[in-house]
Amino acid sequence: MPHLPLASFRPPLWGLRPSRGLPRSHPISTQSEPNGSAISQRNREAKQKRLRQKQAALEAGIAQKSKSPAESSKAWTPKEIVLYEIPTEHGEKKDVSRPLPPAYSPQYVEAAWYPWWVREGFFKPEYQARLPQATRETFSMCIPPPNVTGSLHIGHALTVAIQDALVRWHRMRGDQVLWVPGSDHAGIATQAVVEKQLWKERGVRRHELSREDFLREVWKWKEEKGGEICEQLRVLGASLDWDRECFTMDAGSSVAVTEAFVRLYKAGLLYRSRQLVNWSCALRSAISDIEVESRPLPGCTELRLPDSPTPVSFGLLFSVAFPVDGEPDAEVVVGTTRPETLPGDVAVAVHPDDSRYTHLHGRQLRHPLTGQLLPLITDCAVEPQLGTGAVKVTPAHSPADAELGARHGLSPLSVIAEDGTMTSLCGDWLQGLHRFVAREKILSALRERGLFRGFQDHPMVLPICSRSGDVVEYLPKSQWFVCCREMGDRAAKAVESGALELSPSFHQKNWQHWFSHTGDWCVSRQLWWGHQIPAYLVVEEHTQGDAKDCWVVGRTEAEAREVAAELTGRPGAELTLERDPDVLDTWFSSALFPFSALGWPQETPDLARFYPLSLLETGGDLLLFWVGRMVMLGTQLTGQLPFSKVLLHSMVRDRQGRKMSKSLGNVLDPRDIINGVELQVLQEKLRDGNLDPAELVIAASAQRKDFPHGIPECGTDALRFALCSHGALGGDLHLSVSEVLSFRHFCNKIWNALRFILNALGEKFIPQPAEELSPASPMDAWILSCLARTARDCERGFLTRELALVTHALHHFWLHNLCDVYLEHWHQPELERHFSRVQEAVQALRALRATYQLTKARPRVLLQSSEPGEQGLFEAFLEPLGTLGHCGAVGLLPPAAAAPSGWAQAALSDTVQVYMELQGLVDPQTHLPRLAARRHKLQKQLDGLIARTPSEGEAETQRQQRLSSLQLELSKLDKAASHLRHLMDVSPSPGEL
């Protein structure tokens, strides 16, 4: 078949209806304003200006709070669902030889591709290395491992959409790409899920089973229920190398975790000590700093807490009198928000320069509950302007008090137990009581003794365990700690020196602040599910007069026994070792994920080729914490940074700007947007969750309000395009389902264009090599120039990782130029400017057709210009003018020639006139009444707009624009009516024919 030039299927390149001359063609969606019209040109320039301003603001760290329009309360119209029903074996290539469905259906388009991609190895770096365009460059990432207990929400979908776009672009360039999938074992969350399941199904508590039996139940749950995330990733089209899938509890990860622990211990960067830790009484475990939610309270606030029989009030400051020993009428009043910790007080502190207490320096006070003598101490850390200026000192239950107590040699008293009850140190009257029940009993006792001085509202920040919702207690525990100061300094300097790039750059400030304030990291967790700490207690091995426990660390018990034998001087076989029952913080193993995923500590080919990672893409402050842990451990353990860049994207919020939360009912499963879901199903998902009854009512109500008609089917492509279209490098992203649905409509435009082009090319079309293609006409040169510019814009967006620029360029190009051929360096600005004049002529022709209601007729057209240069400009585009304007033959009228009689006329500019034939195509007697009816309707709108009082806040410019628009339309109708009446006067009567 001879080469078919682009001009042969020119019509689809503008998204318009094809001319009758092309066989087997189908109409596709039209655009109301072509690219080159004056109005569209201004709109496009305005959009580009807004985009540039937005991007500049984002780069400067300004969080733009873009407001998303509210979801429409109208019921969305269900689209026709077309299924791909051709029998296809799993992993076999999809049959694309059949005729395409007439309408776009995501389920048809997206079916059957993914298994074939995986089977063919397209997602593996080894495949890329064999391609002819291979660059020998590598690009590698790991997915931030989501919790195995959960399911992906829209925030995860944003991460996946960005990462997948980047890795596919690098593959297209010919780079060897490795994108590692995996999931986190989520120690606390997984153990809680399995414990609930055991109690619900068998009425069994964890401690009624052996540790081994319980862990078998967890692994069983993981195999049965833990694969949902991987299924979601496949539905999202994530092109991950599944052969390298990792789990933070698999064998490779376990080896890496043990090796890291041993190396850090031998380097003196990991130690065991009794210190205050963040303790969750509901979980009976220490928790990480990042798992402590600082909840601000404006004043008195009632909270329902786990295991607390009644709601508890916080945000109150209670005043308690401490009598001065030896002076019956003297007292020091202290304020406290936690009266339940009073039994643990060991002193009262004041500022040394506070004149109110100078006379009491060195005196002792009576404890208001026990009567024991407590010292009044002075310390510059006390803030005299707060409260009474006197504070109680409870070193066992406050980090600040622990530091103060250490400076003064005070011994801490631990009065709250691991389960949140009061300890024996409180006395029989309080021992065993829930700490917040004990609070009320303590306040009653103070009132009886006349030492309670009242309470008042007190704004405060309450530490809450994000995993359980309980109030965090600070308890002294013997735990394992990682020294973070030296590693933290190294991580901070990596960003300062530019060795590690944080994008957007405003995250550098948070990074530096975090590492300058980070303390040692408690890595012990009192769980069964996780990596058991490779440390062993040598039983009954204390040196003379030393009650300190003897601990040894080893990769195996045999190695630990050798260390213990060397340490004690006794044969290892005679020693009794007990392994620490605690497990390591999940953040410890997840911080090693990029290393263990690439084979560390083994020297593997993967490690040599892809380490360090090219990029780690993540989002939000939570994962900035994860990145920080990775940089600290990675630099220490391997001597180099784990990656050179970090890209931190925005947090996804709902259309009202709220954070995604199950209790608000606004957490969306990406699959529900992809496939569509009824409201009833959304409500059932809420009921099947773990919300308490009060939260369930609120969430269900919000869901009914947000999605009264459910969620329409949008498809994966539309969802991913919508997510990438936001400026994801700055402020929070507000996403609405209606926005995703609009991108499904965009996919439909692409589908229609593709069907039209394939029909125009025919079944026997053979594409020519790109280097042999050349534009066969000025029209072809123009479209290729636009395409080259779009490709250049996309390249720039990918290089800067600003995917919003890419989506904007693609959206603009497909809507206004509609071509899917990839070409370079054919940009011809002069040609584009010329063609914009042609598009203005097209607009004028379409307007004339609409005015005279020429739906099917193809009238002849003449163009006349008083400038000879312009006449030549239009001469090259006569054929496309006829096609785009839905007209017949288009010709040129000499500059001095008279206007043709009976033809409609429109001024394109001061120098150009357009004429359209009407004689024989329009019946004036039929059309005049229609014009009169349209004129009456528009006149009524104009009169109403003039008479109406402008509403408050209405922009006057908008009102004036509407007035001008109506007046212009009326003028056109009047002109058309006059012309039709003139046609009636000159037309021959039926008897004369």
Number of C-alpha atoms within 10 A of each C-alpha: 6 6 10 14 16 20 16 12 17 19 22 23 23 23 25 22 19 23 19 10 8 13 11 11 18 16 15 20 18 14 13 10 16 23 22 23 20 16 13 15 15 12 13 15 12 12 13 15 12 12 16 13 12 18 21 13 15 19 17 13 16 14 16 15 12 15 13 16 13 13 15 13 11 8 12 13 7 10 12 9 13 15 14 18 8 11 9 12 11 13 15 16 16 18 12 8 7 7 8 15 15 11 16 21 22 23 18 16 18 16 14 20 16 20 17 16 15 17 13 13 16 16 24 22 20 13 15 24 19 11 13 8 13 16 15 11 14 20 22 22 24 25 20 24 19 19 18 24 23 15 19 22 17 22 23 20 22 26 23 25 23 21 24 19 18 21 23 16 16 19 25 14 14 20 23 27 29 27 23 24 24 23 23 21 26 24 24 21 17 22 23 19 13 21 19 16 16 16 12 11 8 9 10 14 14 18 9 9 11 10 15 10 11 21 18 12 17 19 15 13 16 16 10 10 13 20 15 14 20 20 13 18 20 13 18 22 18 22 24 27 18 16 12 14 15 23 21 27 22 11 12 18 24 18 18 22 28 21 18 22 22 18 17 17 21 13 10 10 18 21 16 16 13 12 17 21 25 23 26 27 22 19 20 15 19 27 25 19 15 15 18 21 17 15 11 12 16 14 17 17 14 12 15 13 17 15 12 15 11 13 13 16 13 21 21 21 22 20 20 25 20 24 21 21 19 11 9 8 8 14 17 20 21 21 23 18 15 15 20 22 25 21 23 20 20 22 23 22 24 27 21 17 12 16 11 15 17 13 8 17 14 10 14 20 24 20 22 20 15 11 12 12 18 19 19 23 20 21 14 13 14 17 15 18 10 10 14 15 19 25 23 22 26 27 27 26 24 18 18 12 22 21 14 21 21 12 10 13 9 18 13 19 19 22 26 29 18 18 18 23 19 27 21 15 14 20 13 11 12 22 18 18 17 19 24 22 17 20 19 14 17 20 18 13 15 17 14 10 11 12 19 19 14 12 14 13 15 17 16 18 15 16 19 19 25 16 16 18 17 22 21 25 23 21 24 23 17 14 19 23 20 20 19 19 18 12 21 23 14 17 26 21 15 17 17 13 9 11 14 19 19 18 19 18 15 16 19 16 9 12 19 17 12 16 22 13 9 13 15 14 19 26 21 27 27 21 22 20 25 24 24 21 24 23 26 22 18 21 13 12 17 13 11 6 6 8 10 9 14 16 21 22 23 23 18 12 17 12 14 23 23 16 17 26 18 12 12 15 9 12 12 18 11 9 16 14 20 13 17 15 16 22 19 25 25 23 19 20 26 27 22 24 28 26 25 25 22 25 20 24 18 14 10 11 11 14 18 11 16 20 22 20 24 19 19 20 22 25 21 15 17 11 15 20 17 18 21 19 21 25 24 23 25 23 16 20 18 12 9 14 22 24 23 18 19 20 19 23 24 22 22 25 20 21 22 14 16 13 16 18 13 16 20 18 24 20 20 18 17 25 22 18 22 24 16 16 17 14 18 12 12 20 18 11 12 20 16 8 11 11 15 10 10 9 16 20 17 13 23 22 14 16 20 16 12 23 20 17 17 21 23 23 24 28 27 24 20 24 27 24 25 23 28 22 18 22 22 27 26 28 20 23 27 22 22 19 21 19 19 25 22 15 21 24 15 18 22 19 21 22 21 22 26 18 20 23 20 15 17 21 16 11 9 7 13 12 10 11 7 11 7 6 13 12 15 13 13 15 21 17 20 23 26 25 21 22 27 20 21 24 21 17 18 21 15 15 18 17 12 11 19 20 26 23 25 23 20 21 20 20 20 15 21 21 20 20 21 24 21 15 10 11 18 14 12 16 19 16 13 9 16 19 12 16 23 17 19 22 21 21 26 26 21 21 26 17 15 21 22 11 17 22 14 17 9 10 14 19 22 16 25 20 23 25 22 14 11 11 9 15 18 12 15 21 14 15 17 18 17 19 23 21 22 24 26 24 25 18 15 22 18 17 19 15 16 9 8 9 16 13 13 19 19 22 22 17 13 19 12 8 12 17 20 24 27 23 20 24 17 11 13 16 14 22 12 9 17 19 12 15 21 14 12 15 20 13 12 17 16 12 14 19 11 11 16 13 9 9 8 12 8 6 6 9 10 11 9 10 14 13 11 14 16 13 13 18 15 12 16 20 13 17 20 15 14 20 22 12 19 24 14 14 21 14 10 11 14 10 9 6 5 6 5
